[in-house]
Amino acid sequence: MSLSRRDWLKSASLLGSITMLTGAASIGKLSAEEIKKFNPRPFDTPIRLGSNENPYGPSDAVRKAMRDNFDMGCRYPWAYNAPLREMIAQKEGVTPDHIVLVAGSTEGLKITGITFAGRGDEIISGLPTFLSMMEYAKIWGADINWVPLDKNLDYDLEEIEKRITAKTKLVFLCNPNNPTGKLLPAKKVLDFCETVSEKTMVFSDEAYYDYIEDPDYPSMVDLVKKGKNVIVSRTLSKVYGLAGIRLGYMVAKPEIAAKLNERVVANTNMMAIVAGKAALEDDDFYQFSLNKNLEARKMIEATLDQLQLEYLPSQANFVFFHAKQDVRKLAEVMLSKGVIIGRPFPPLDDWCRISTGTIEEVAFFNQALLETLG
């Protein structure tokens, strides 16, 4: 049985502190066993640091599970996904009828948007944030009520709550937020979600939850367990290294989960099912991903400190920094040096989101950024 996220974060924090003392040169070198076990992507240019992908994985355990079960590719998946749903339910402390399996959490965001916000209805969200739900809902006629981030580039929860009307069918939060990487204060977000869930549906996108360094930081799954009108999404794309496999899930009280299950389009596939089960049991890869992400993030932050560039305190696998120029222009220069960086996030067009990569990739990015902005 896997250890708890809290236990892993405590051990990851300790190991991260130790390895940071040894310097990037030593931590960047992986043994042959680690390369086989954790599968770092090969170093190649242009380096892609714009999509918040895990540079490691699928792990050897996941690849073996997929190979061993490849003959199941001729089967439809819905007859085989119950064990995965049960495994996720146990992990989240709920019953399986709380779980909605989706082909990456983006599918969950999209179907939730159109399930609860039809033509003439409203979704309220901060801006900038992850846009998939809102962009898809707009296609189907929903109105989006954008609330700018506050002066600290946090969700303005007070303003969001003020704007709720009978037209509001959904409030969307991404916490930690993408692209800022910032985390809302625990009590503040819990109180907000509990209060707002009495007025309308709350969606908590927790794609980056595993990277939160506070082992006691709550998930909004706690409110789902209390029967609140809260939906939580998670993904195996990030810390588990399965972005290309497409597997995510949502947690909601059973009557809401049943409604969402009716809207699922892509569903899972056989390879995603076996990969997901193996990934959730692969504690070594989970801890390795957290440790390496922290090492890479600290390397990026050290370079930004050297350049005296402002950046936000990240609790994710990326760093959002003030480039002091249109990020599109910076992207052109960085691409010429072999690095792909994040896209613009209006209205913060002079801020840049850079994903963590392998230690070698981050060292390459750091050098390119120093040459460009130093």
C-alpha positions in Angstrom: 0.0 0.0 0.0 1.3 3.5 -0.9 2.4 5.8 1.9 0.3 8.9 2.5 1.1 12.1 0.6 2.0 13.7 4.0 4.6 11.0 4.7 6.1 11.4 1.2 6.3 15.2 1.4 8.0 15.0 4.8 10.6 12.7 3.4 10.9 14.7 0.1 11.4 17.9 2.1 14.3 16.3 4.1 15.9 14.7 1.0 15.5 18.0 -0.9 17.3 19.9 1.8 20.2 17.4 1.8 20.6 17.3 -2.0 20.4 21.1 -2.4 23.5 21.3 -0.2 25.5 19.1 -2.7 25.0 21.4 -5.7 23.5 21.0 -9.1 26.5 19.2 -10.6 26.0 16.2 -8.3 22.2 16.1 -8.3 22.0 16.3 -12.1 23.8 13.0 -12.5 21.5 9.9 -12.5 22.8 6.4 -12.1 22.0 3.8 -14.8 19.5 2.3 -12.4 17.8 5.6 -11.9 17.6 6.3 -15.6 16.0 2.9 -16.2 13.6 3.3 -13.2 12.6 6.9 -13.6 13.0 7.4 -17.4 14.2 11.0 -17.8 13.5 12.4 -21.2 16.6 12.6 -23.4 18.3 16.0 -23.6 17.4 17.5 -27.0 16.8 21.0 -28.3 14.6 22.9 -28.5 14.0 22.2 -24.8 10.3 22.3 -24.1 9.7 24.1 -20.8 6.3 25.6 -21.7 3.7 23.0 -20.9 4.3 22.0 -17.2 5.2 18.4 -18.1 7.0 16.1 -15.8 10.4 15.5 -17.5 10.5 12.0 -16.0 8.4 9.0 -16.6 6.5 6.9 -17.4 8.4 5.0 -14.8 9.8 1.5 -15.4 7.0 0.0 -13.3 4.3 1.8 -15.4 6.0 0.8 -18.7 6.2 -2.8 -17.6 2.5 -2.8 -16.6 1.5 -1.5 -20.0 3.7 -4.0 -21.9 2.3 -6.9 -19.8 -1.2 -5.8 -20.5 -0.9 -4.7 -24.1 -3.0 -7.6 -25.3 -5.9 -6.0 -23.5 -5.9 -3.3 -26.1 -8.6 -5.2 -28.0 -11.0 -4.7 -25.0 -13.3 -1.8 -24.3 -12.2 -0.2 -21.1 -15.4 0.4 -19.2 -15.6 -3.3 -18.1 -12.1 -3.0 -16.5 -11.9 0.4 -14.8 -13.6 -0.5 -11.5 -10.3 -1.5 -9.8 -8.8 1.8 -10.7 -11.8 3.7 -9.5 -11.7 1.7 -6.2 -8.0 2.5 -5.8 -8.5 6.2 -6.3 -11.5 6.2 -4.0 -9.4 4.6 -1.3 -6.6 7.1 -1.9 -9.1 10.0 -1.5 -11.0 8.5 1.5 -14.4 8.2 -0.3 -16.5 5.5 -1.9 -16.1 4.6 -5.6 -19.4 6.3 -6.5 -17.7 9.6 -5.7 -15.1 9.1 -8.5 -15.4 10.2 -12.2 -12.6 8.9 -14.4 -11.7 11.1 -17.4 -9.1 11.2 -20.2 -7.0 13.8 -18.4 -8.4 16.4 -16.0 -9.0 18.8 -18.9 -11.9 16.5 -20.1 -13.3 16.8 -16.5 -13.1 20.6 -16.6 -14.9 20.8 -20.0 -17.7 18.4 -19.2 -18.3 20.1 -15.8 -18.6 23.5 -17.5 -21.2 22.4 -20.0 -23.1 20.3 -17.4 -23.7 23.2 -15.0 -23.5 26.3 -17.2 -25.6 26.3 -20.3 -26.6 29.2 -22.6 -27.1 32.3 -20.6 -25.7 30.9 -17.4 -22.5 32.2 -15.8 -19.2 30.9 -14.6 -17.1 33.1 -12.3 -13.3 32.7 -12.3 -10.1 34.6 -11.6 -7.9 35.8 -14.4 -5.3 34.7 -15.4 -5.9 31.0 -14.6 -6.2 27.7 -16.5 -8.8 28.4 -19.2 -10.1 25.1 -20.5 -13.4 25.0 -18.6 -14.3 28.6 -19.5 -13.2 28.5 -23.1 -15.2 25.4 -23.7 -18.3 26.6 -21.9 -18.3 29.8 -23.9 -18.6 27.7 -27.1 -21.9 26.4 -25.7 -23.2 29.8 -24.8 -22.1 30.3 -21.2 -21.1 33.7 -20.0 -17.8 34.1 -18.1 -17.5 36.7 -15.3 -13.7 37.3 -15.0 -12.4 38.7 -11.8 -8.8 40.0 -12.0 -6.3 38.7 -9.5 -5.6 41.0 -6.6 -2.5 43.2 -6.1 -0.7 40.1 -4.8 -1.7 38.1 -7.8 -4.0 35.9 -5.8 -7.6 35.0 -6.4 -9.7 37.9 -5.1 -12.1 35.6 -3.2 -14.1 38.5 -1.7 -14.8 40.0 -5.1 -15.7 36.6 -6.5 -18.2 36.0 -3.7 -19.7 39.5 -4.2 -20.4 38.8 -7.9 -22.4 35.6 -7.3 -26.1 36.0 -8.5 -28.9 33.6 -9.5 -27.2 33.5 -12.9 -24.0 32.0 -11.5 -24.0 28.2 -11.9 -20.3 27.6 -11.2 -17.3 29.1 -9.5 -13.9 27.9 -10.7 -10.7 27.9 -8.6 -7.3 26.5 -9.7 -5.3 26.0 -6.5 -2.3 26.2 -6.8 -3.1 28.5 -9.6 -1.8 28.1 -13.1 0.1 30.2 -14.3 1.1 31.9 -11.0 1.9 28.8 -8.9 0.5 30.5 -5.9 -1.5 28.8 -3.1 -4.4 30.3 -1.3 -4.3 30.3 2.5 -5.8 27.0 3.8 -8.4 28.4 6.1 -9.4 31.2 3.7 -10.0 28.8 0.8 -11.8 26.3 2.9 -14.2 28.9 4.3 -14.7 30.4 0.9 -15.6 27.1 -0.8 -17.8 26.0 2.0 -19.7 29.3 2.0 -20.0 29.6 -1.7 -21.1 25.9 -2.1 -24.3 26.9 -0.4 -25.0 29.3 -3.2 -23.7 27.6 -6.3 -21.4 24.8 -7.5 -17.7 25.2 -6.7 -15.0 23.5 -8.9 -11.5 23.2 -7.3 -8.8 22.3 -9.9 -6.1 20.6 -7.9 -3.8 19.5 -10.8 -0.7 20.6 -8.8 -1.9 19.6 -5.4 0.9 17.0 -5.0 3.6 19.7 -5.2 2.3 21.6 -2.2 5.1 21.6 0.4 2.9 21.9 3.4 1.9 18.3 4.3 -1.1 19.4 6.2 -2.6 21.6 3.5 -6.2 20.5 2.9 -7.8 19.3 -0.3 -11.3 20.5 -1.0 -12.1 16.7 -1.1 -12.6 17.4 2.6 -15.7 19.4 1.7 -16.9 16.7 -0.7 -16.9 14.3 2.2 -19.1 16.7 4.1 -21.7 16.5 1.3 -21.0 20.0 -0.1 -21.6 21.1 -3.7 -17.9 21.0 -4.5 -16.1 19.1 -7.3 -12.4 18.5 -7.2 -10.3 17.5 -10.2 -6.9 15.7 -10.1 -4.6 14.5 -12.8 -1.9 11.9 -13.3 -0.3 14.0 -15.9 2.0 15.9 -13.5 3.8 14.3 -10.6 3.0 10.8 -12.0 4.5 11.6 -15.5 1.5 10.4 -17.6 0.6 13.5 -19.6 0.6 11.6 -22.8 -1.4 8.7 -21.4 -4.4 11.0 -20.6 -5.8 10.0 -17.2 -7.5 12.2 -14.6 -10.4 12.0 -12.2 -12.9 14.1 -10.3 -14.2 13.7 -6.8 -17.8 14.8 -6.0 -20.7 13.6 -4.0 -22.4 10.6 -5.7 -25.4 12.4 -7.2 -23.1 15.0 -8.8 -20.6 12.3 -9.9 -23.4 10.3 -11.6 -24.4 13.4 -13.5 -20.9 14.1 -14.6 -20.3 10.4 -15.6 -23.2 10.7 -18.1 -21.3 13.5 -19.9 -17.9 11.7 -20.1 -16.9 11.5 -23.8 -13.4 10.1 -24.1 -13.4 8.0 -20.9 -10.3 6.1 -20.2 -8.5 3.4 -22.3 -7.0 0.1 -21.4 -3.4 1.4 -21.3 -4.4 4.4 -19.1 -6.1 2.0 -16.7 -3.1 -0.3 -16.2 -0.7 2.7 -16.2 -2.8 4.5 -13.6 -2.9 1.6 -11.3 0.8 1.0 -11.6 1.6 4.7 -11.1 -0.5 5.0 -8.0 1.5 2.1 -6.5 4.9 3.4 -7.6 6.0 5.3 -4.4 9.6 5.5 -5.5 8.8 7.5 -8.7 6.3 9.7 -6.8 9.0 10.7 -4.3 11.7 11.1 -7.0 9.4 13.4 -9.0 8.8 15.6 -6.0 12.5 15.8 -5.1 13.6 16.5 -8.7 11.0 19.2 -9.2 12.1 21.0 -6.0 15.7 20.8 -7.1 14.9 22.2 -10.6 12.7 24.9 -9.2 15.4 26.1 -6.8 17.9 26.3 -9.7 15.5 28.5 -11.7 14.8 30.7 -8.6 18.6 31.1 -8.0 19.1 32.4 -11.5 16.1 34.8 -11.2 17.6 36.0 -8.0 20.9 36.6 -9.8 19.1 38.6 -12.4 17.1 40.4 -9.8 13.9 39.4 -11.4 10.7 39.2 -9.3 9.0 35.8 -9.2 6.1 34.3 -7.3 6.4 31.7 -4.6 5.5 28.5 -6.5 3.8 25.4 -5.2 3.8 23.7 -8.5 6.2 22.4 -11.2 6.8 25.9 -12.8 7.9 29.4 -11.8 6.1 32.6 -12.9 8.5 35.5 -13.1 8.4 39.2 -14.2 10.3 39.3 -17.5 9.8 43.1 -17.8 9.1 42.7 -21.5 6.5 41.2 -23.7 6.8 37.5 -23.2 6.3 36.9 -27.0 9.5 38.8 -27.7 11.3 36.9 -25.0 10.0 33.7 -26.4 11.5 34.4 -29.8 14.9 35.1 -28.4 14.8 32.0 -26.1 13.7 29.8 -29.0 16.7 31.0 -31.0 18.8 29.8 -28.1 17.0 26.4 -28.1 14.4 26.9 -25.3 10.6 26.9 -25.6 9.0 28.9 -22.7 5.4 29.5 -21.7 2.8 31.5 -23.7 1.5 34.9 -22.6 -1.2 35.0 -19.9 -3.1 38.2 -20.4 -3.3 40.7 -18.8 0.2 39.7 -17.4 1.9 39.8 -20.8 5.3 40.8 -19.3 5.3 37.8 -17.0 6.8 34.4 -18.1 5.9 30.9 -16.9 8.8 28.4 -17.1 8.3 24.7 -16.3 10.8 22.7 -14.4 12.7 20.2 -16.5 15.5 17.8 -15.9 18.5 19.2 -14.1 20.4 19.4 -17.5 17.5 21.1 -19.2 17.2 23.7 -16.4 20.9 24.4 -16.5 20.6 25.0 -20.2 17.6 27.3 -19.7 19.4 29.2 -17.0 22.4 29.9 -19.2 20.2 31.0 -22.1 18.3 33.4 -19.8 21.5 34.8 -18.3 22.7 35.5 -21.9 19.4 37.1 -22.8 18.6 39.2 -19.7 21.9 39.4 -17.9 
